[in-house]
Amino acid sequence: MKKVKITAVRKADYKDLQMQYENPILHACNIEEGQVFICNGWEKPEKMCSSAWESLSPFVMALAHGGENFYDGWMKNPASAMISCNDGFRPVSFLLEVIE
């Protein structure tokens, strides 16, 4: 099984949506831009947000087992994917890359 590098490349923050729809919360996300996680297959990396992992894990698992070329050539590097977490108020975009 191949290792997969997960890099948080962008974290958005939609204050207008938060004000309109979200109940106030003190802290929602610990992920920072540039943060890197290395994972082995289906195992969630330490300190990875559980909610983000739910969005990423199917792609991580596929890449770890040799899957490539998601959605017929979507990514320039076929052994990678750009996936966002499912937080509609402050989504984080993650680059997933197979590492040897």
C-alpha positions as CSV (number, residue, x, y, z in Angstrom):
1,M,0.0,0.0,0.0
2,K,1.3,3.5,-0.9
3,K,1.5,6.4,1.5
4,V,-0.5,9.5,0.8
5,K,0.5,13.0,1.6
6,I,-2.3,15.4,2.6
7,T,-1.6,19.1,2.4
8,A,-4.0,21.8,3.5
9,V,-3.6,24.3,0.7
10,R,-6.5,26.8,1.4
11,K,-8.9,27.6,4.2
12,A,-11.9,29.7,3.3
13,D,-13.9,31.6,5.8
14,Y,-17.4,32.7,4.8
15,K,-18.4,35.2,7.5
16,D,-21.6,36.2,5.7
17,L,-22.9,32.6,5.7
18,Q,-21.8,32.1,9.3
19,M,-23.7,35.2,10.4
20,Q,-26.8,34.2,8.5
21,Y,-27.0,30.5,9.2
22,E,-24.6,29.2,11.8
23,N,-25.2,29.1,15.6
24,P,-22.2,30.8,17.2
25,I,-19.4,28.4,18.1
26,L,-16.1,29.1,19.8
27,H,-13.8,27.0,17.7
28,A,-14.6,25.0,14.6
29,C,-11.3,24.0,12.9
30,N,-7.7,23.4,14.0
31,I,-6.4,22.9,10.4
32,E,-4.0,25.5,9.2
33,E,-2.9,26.3,5.6
34,G,0.3,24.4,4.8
35,Q,-0.3,21.7,7.4
36,V,0.8,18.3,6.2
37,F,-0.4,14.8,7.1
38,I,1.1,11.5,6.0
39,C,-1.2,8.5,6.1
40,N,-1.1,4.8,5.4
41,G,-4.3,3.8,3.7
42,W,-7.5,3.9,5.8
43,E,-5.9,5.1,9.0
44,K,-6.9,8.7,9.9
45,P,-3.7,10.7,10.6
46,E,-3.2,12.1,14.1
47,K,-4.7,15.6,14.5
48,M,-6.7,15.3,11.3
49,C,-10.2,16.6,11.7
50,S,-12.7,13.7,11.8
51,S,-15.2,15.6,9.6
52,A,-12.5,16.4,7.0
53,W,-11.3,12.8,7.1
54,E,-14.8,11.6,6.2
55,S,-14.6,13.6,2.9
56,L,-11.0,12.7,2.2
57,S,-10.8,9.0,3.1
58,P,-12.4,7.4,0.0
59,F,-9.9,9.3,-2.2
60,V,-7.0,8.5,0.2
61,M,-7.9,4.8,0.2
62,A,-8.1,4.7,-3.6
63,L,-4.8,6.5,-4.0
64,A,-3.1,4.2,-1.4
65,H,-4.2,1.2,-3.4
66,G,-3.0,2.5,-6.8
67,G,-6.1,4.3,-8.0
68,E,-5.5,7.2,-10.3
69,N,-7.0,9.5,-12.8
70,F,-10.2,10.5,-10.9
71,Y,-12.9,11.9,-13.1
72,D,-11.1,11.2,-16.4
73,G,-8.1,13.5,-16.2
74,W,-9.3,16.1,-13.7
75,M,-5.9,16.5,-12.1
76,K,-2.6,17.3,-13.9
77,N,-1.0,14.6,-11.7
78,P,-3.1,11.5,-12.1
79,A,-1.9,10.2,-8.7
80,S,-3.4,13.1,-6.8
81,A,-6.8,14.8,-5.9
82,M,-7.9,18.2,-4.6
83,I,-10.7,17.5,-2.1
84,S,-12.4,19.9,0.3
85,C,-13.9,19.1,3.7
86,N,-17.6,19.3,4.1
87,D,-17.7,22.5,6.3
88,G,-19.8,24.9,4.2
89,F,-18.8,27.9,6.4
90,R,-15.0,27.4,6.5
91,P,-14.0,24.7,4.0
92,V,-10.4,23.6,3.8
93,S,-9.1,22.4,0.4
94,F,-6.6,19.5,0.7
95,L,-4.2,18.3,-2.0
96,L,-3.8,14.5,-1.8
97,E,-0.7,13.0,-3.4
98,V,0.8,9.6,-3.5
99,I,4.3,9.5,-2.2
100,E,6.8,6.6,-2.8
